Amino acid sequence: MVGISELSKTVAKKTGITQKKAADVITEFLNETVSEVDKGSKINLAGFGIFERKKQSARTARNPQTRAEIKVPAKEKFVFRASSKIKYKD
């Protein structure tokens, strides 16, 4: 798995900025993306994908051990849909 520090090293090398500045930009981008999606916006990054919130309806589920029914409340999920350009790798 690659984290922000590994990404920031690569971005810093390719752009000529410091690793710290690259990490700050990546972190701020992620924070702003989540903030805008939480406000109800869809974030569409052409060629990459769409970030949005989707409503999941309330439902009834079962506890697999006891088979007892459980009421699962409605909620909003954070969803990413990948662009068809990156979905499939040959």
Residue pairs with C-beta under 8 A, 6 or more apart in sequence:
4 23
4 26
4 27
5 19
5 23
7 22
7 26
8 19
8 20
8 22
8 23
8 26
9 19
9 22
11 17
11 22
11 25
11 26
12 18
12 19
12 21
12 22
15 22
33 43
33 51
34 78
36 43
37 43
37 51
37 52
37 53
37 78
38 53
40 53
41 52
42 50
42 51
42 52
43 50
43 51
43 52
44 50
45 51
45 83
46 83
47 83
47 85
47 86
48 82
48 83
48 85
48 86
49 80
49 81
49 82
49 83
49 86
50 80
50 81
50 83
51 78
51 79
51 80
52 78
52 79
52 81
53 76
53 77
53 78
53 79
54 76
54 77
54 79
55 74
55 75
55 76
55 77
56 74
56 75
56 76
56 77
57 74
58 71
58 72
58 73
58 74
59 72
60 69
60 70
60 71
60 72
61 69
61 70
61 72
62 68
62 69
62 70
63 70
